[in-house]
Amino acid sequence: MLSAGKALKISIYLSEGTKHRGVSAYSAILDYLFFNGVSGATVLKGVAGFGADHHIHSSGVVEISDHLPLKIEFIETPEKIDTLIERLKELAGSGLIEMQETLIVKPAERSHR
């Protein structure tokens, strides 16, 4: 569990249709993060965008809608990220990985059910 203080935020940018060994790359990344004890992660889906291939993809064009942009974000300690980053590079394939220093002011708490 994260605590208040310095941390790193990782953002991974992919196309929705990107696969890793036959499985959607975003799903493989999310599973990897979950099973390696990351505190939390979010997958965001864009309505339009373009990447390194410089082709615009948008939800209005049905035949390329599986190429919509996805962004996976999570925040973790630098030590934890050091143990994850090489595998994340592999899982992201041709996607982009961004790392930013951040400051946790208030860590998330488990909900009481």
C-alpha positions as CSV (number, residue, x, y, z in Angstrom):
1,M,0.0,0.0,0.0
2,L,1.3,3.5,-0.9
3,S,1.9,6.1,1.7
4,A,2.2,9.9,1.5
5,G,5.4,11.1,0.0
6,K,7.4,10.9,-3.2
7,A,6.3,8.3,-5.9
8,L,6.3,7.8,-9.6
9,K,3.4,7.9,-12.0
10,I,3.6,5.6,-15.0
11,S,1.5,6.2,-18.1
12,I,1.5,3.7,-20.9
13,Y,0.0,4.7,-24.3
14,L,-1.3,1.9,-26.6
15,S,-3.7,1.3,-29.4
16,E,-6.8,-0.7,-28.4
17,G,-6.1,-3.5,-30.8
18,T,-2.5,-4.0,-29.7
19,K,-1.8,-7.7,-28.8
20,H,0.8,-9.4,-26.7
21,R,1.0,-13.2,-27.5
22,G,-2.6,-13.2,-28.7
23,V,-4.1,-11.3,-25.7
24,S,-4.9,-7.6,-25.7
25,A,-1.8,-5.8,-24.4
26,Y,-3.8,-3.6,-22.0
27,S,-5.3,-6.7,-20.4
28,A,-1.9,-8.4,-20.1
29,I,-0.4,-5.2,-18.5
30,L,-3.3,-4.9,-16.1
31,D,-3.0,-8.5,-15.1
32,Y,0.8,-8.1,-14.6
33,L,0.3,-5.1,-12.4
34,F,-2.4,-6.7,-10.4
35,F,-0.5,-10.0,-9.7
36,N,2.6,-8.0,-8.9
37,G,1.0,-6.1,-6.1
38,V,0.6,-2.6,-7.6
39,S,-1.6,-0.5,-5.5
40,G,-4.0,0.4,-8.3
41,A,-4.2,1.1,-12.0
42,T,-6.6,2.6,-14.5
43,V,-7.2,2.1,-18.2
44,L,-8.6,5.1,-20.1
45,K,-10.0,4.9,-23.6
46,G,-9.7,7.8,-25.9
47,V,-12.3,8.8,-28.6
48,A,-9.6,9.8,-31.1
49,G,-5.9,10.1,-31.5
50,F,-2.8,9.3,-33.5
51,G,0.6,7.8,-32.6
52,A,4.0,7.2,-34.1
53,D,2.4,5.9,-37.3
54,H,0.8,9.3,-37.8
55,H,-2.7,7.9,-38.8
56,I,-5.7,9.5,-37.1
57,H,-7.9,7.0,-35.4
58,S,-11.4,7.9,-34.2
59,S,-14.5,6.2,-32.9
60,G,-16.5,7.6,-35.9
61,V,-14.7,5.2,-38.3
62,V,-15.9,1.7,-37.6
63,E,-13.2,-0.2,-39.5
64,I,-10.4,1.4,-37.4
65,S,-12.2,1.6,-34.1
66,D,-10.0,-1.1,-32.7
67,H,-7.1,1.3,-33.0
68,L,-8.5,3.8,-30.5
69,P,-5.9,5.2,-28.0
70,L,-5.7,3.6,-24.6
71,K,-3.8,5.0,-21.6
72,I,-2.9,2.9,-18.6
73,E,-1.9,4.8,-15.5
74,F,-0.6,3.8,-12.1
75,I,1.4,5.3,-9.2
76,E,4.0,3.3,-7.2
77,T,7.2,3.7,-5.3
78,P,10.4,4.0,-7.3
79,E,11.6,0.7,-5.9
80,K,8.5,-1.2,-7.0
81,I,8.7,0.4,-10.5
82,D,12.4,-0.7,-10.8
83,T,11.2,-4.3,-10.4
84,L,8.4,-3.9,-13.0
85,I,9.7,-1.7,-15.8
86,E,11.6,-4.2,-18.0
87,R,8.6,-6.5,-18.3
88,L,6.3,-3.5,-18.9
89,K,8.5,-2.4,-21.8
90,E,8.0,-5.9,-23.3
91,L,4.3,-5.9,-22.7
92,A,3.8,-2.4,-24.2
93,G,5.4,-3.5,-27.5
94,S,5.4,-0.5,-29.8
95,G,3.6,1.7,-27.2
96,L,5.0,4.6,-25.3
97,I,5.8,4.5,-21.6
98,E,6.1,7.8,-19.7
99,M,7.4,8.2,-16.1
100,Q,6.8,11.3,-13.9
101,E,7.9,12.1,-10.4
102,T,4.8,12.9,-8.3
103,L,3.9,13.5,-4.7
104,I,1.2,11.5,-2.9
105,V,-0.6,13.9,-0.5
106,K,-3.3,11.4,0.6
107,P,-3.0,7.7,-0.2
108,A,-6.1,5.8,-1.1
109,E,-7.7,3.7,1.6
110,R,-9.5,0.4,1.4
111,S,-13.2,0.7,1.4
112,H,-15.1,-0.9,4.2
113,R,-17.7,-3.3,2.9
